[in-house]
Amino acid sequence: MSPAQRRPDQKAFILDEAAKLFAAKGYHATGIADISEAVGLGRGALYHHIRSKEQLLFEISTLHVDELIAASEKLIQDDKLTAADKLRGMGRVLMRNISDNLPSWTVFFREVNSITGEYRATVVERRRSYERQWADVIAEGAASGEFRSVDPVIVKGILGMHNYSYLWLTAENGRLTPEELADVFSTVFVGGLVAEPALAGDASVR
């Protein structure tokens, strides 16, 4: 048995190597033979761990979204945090995850339209679930008076600010850490959400 076959984390290794190949060559240009060579397994041994190339793409595309949903839920359930604190924390988690898993996120954003059928429906629903978490925190802040009321489309803009960092983010030796980048972003969008105090002399106090 080869060292590759003895890996206790074999599936995670396969997902990681497949993500690197899909990110570098493209999903459609990468064959099972390429993946087999990268992980040091023959086709038979590889298919012991996966059902198909599309299943690999699906798992690459959902793994880190699921991580984000779980981490965000912990922040959301923390009653000691303000809505602004929760959004800042979620932004930090998102940027760190993108930085730590750049190949996987590159695949997610570039190749999501290659996912079909039930796989695609699941990916879309999980992405919506994550977006709903952000929308719910913003709604919570608006309900408490911490935030002003905004159009729900703001979530698309906030997430786009973070997500498309995969195009330019440097995983190592960047000028700012992922968390520092997230803080820069949150300064912009949280500042735009915070409700302004009533101005002295306005109609409500005359």
N, C-alpha and C positions, 0 to 999 in steps of 0.2 A: 504493500500500500504506500502510495507517495505521500510526502509531507502535506501536499494540498488536500488529499483525501482525509487526513487525520485532523484537520483543523476543527476545533470544537465550535467555532463560529463560521462554519463553511458557508451557510446561506448569506450571512452578512457580507462575507468576503466576495461572494459571487455578485451580489447586488452592487457593491462598491466598484468592482472591476467593470461590470457591465455599464454602470453609470459613466465611468471615465471613457469607455469606448463610445457610448452613444453621444456623449458631449463632444468628443474629439472628431468622430467620423460621421455622426448622424445615425439615427435609429435604423433607417432603411438600408444604409450602406454597411451596417455591421451585421455579420452573419453569426450563426451559432458556432461555426468553426473558429471565428475570431474570439468569441467568449471562452470557448473550450481551451484555446491556447493561452489566453490571459490568466485563467484560473488553474491551469495545469491539470485539467480533467478531460477524459475522453467523452464523446457524446453520451454514451450510456451512463457514465457516472454523473455527468452534468444533469441529464434528465431525471436522475434520482432526486435532484433538489429542485428542479423547475419543471413546469408543464409546457411552457412555450416562451418564445421571445417576447410576445406581447404581455404575458404574465409578469415577466421581469420588468418591463416598462411600467406596468400598472403598480407593482410594488415599489419601484423607485419613486413613482409619482405620488404615492400616498403615505409612505413611511414618515417623512418629515412633516407633512401636513398634520398627521395624527399626533406627532410630538408637539407641534405648536398648539393644537387644540387642547391637549392635556395640560401643558404648561400655562396656557392662558386661563384655563378654568380655575387653576389654583389662585391666580391673581384676582380673578373676578369674584371668587368666593371669600376673599380676605376683606372682612368688614372694616378693618383698620385703614384701608387705603381709600383715598378719594378717587373719583372717576379719572382725574388727570393722572394720578399716580399709576392707576391700572393701565392706562394707555401708554404711559412712558415705559412701564415694565414690559408690556406686550411688544412694544417696538424694539426694546433691547433684546428680548428673547428671539424675535424674528430676525434681526440683523445678525446675531450670533449664530443662529441656525443656518442662515444663508452662507455666512462666511465659512463655517465648519463643513458645509456640504455643497460646495459650489458646483461640482459636476452633476450631482443629483438635481439641484435647482435649475441648472442650465437645461437639463433634459426635460424637466417638468415644463418649463416655459416654452421651449422650442418644439417639443414633440407631443404635447398633450392632445393635439388633434389627430395623432396617429392611434390613439386609444379608441376602441370601438365597443359597442354593445353594453353589457352589464358593467364591464370594467369602466367604461366612460361615464356611465350613470353614477357609479360610486365615486369616481374622482370629482365629478361636478358637485355632488351632494356634500362631500367633505370640504371642498373649497367654499361652498356656500355656508356650511356650518361655521367655518373659521371667520368668514366675513360677518356672519350674524353676531359672533362674539364681540367684534369691534362695534358693530351697530348698537348692540345692547348696552355696552358701556357708555357710548355717546348718549343714548336715550336715557340712561340712568342719570348721567350728569345734567341733562336738560331738565329732567323731572325734579331734581333736587335744587335747581337754580344755579348750579355750578357752571353749566354750559348754557349758551344760548341755543335756541332751536335752529337746526340746519337741515338742509335737504339730505336724505339718506345717501345720495350719490357721493357724499364726502368720503365715505368709506373706500370707494374705488380709488379716489385720489390719494388718500393716505397710504393705502396698501401699495399703490403703484409707485409711490415715492420710495418705499422700501424694496419692493420686489425687483424692480429693474436695476437695482444695484448689482445684480448678477452680471450685468454687461461690463461693469467697470471696477467692481470690487476686487481688491488684491487681498488674498487670504493671508499673506505674510508680508511683514515689513511695510504695511500701509501707514500713512501719516497719522490716521486716527484708528482707534480700535473699533470693532463693530458696535460696541456699546456707546462709544463717543459719537459715532455717526448717527446712531438712533437718537441720542440726546439732541443733536443738531436738528434732526427732522422734527422731533417732538416740540422743540422751541417754536417752530413755525406752526405746526397744526394745532397743538394744544393752545398756543397763544391766540389762534384764530377762533377757537371754540369757547374760550372762557367768556362768561357773561360780563358785560361792563356794568359797574355800579351805576345806580341812578345819578344823574348829574344834578348838582345843586341848582335850584332855580328852574327845573323843568316843570312841565305842566302838572306832574303828579304831586308836587309839593307847593305849588303856588296857592 
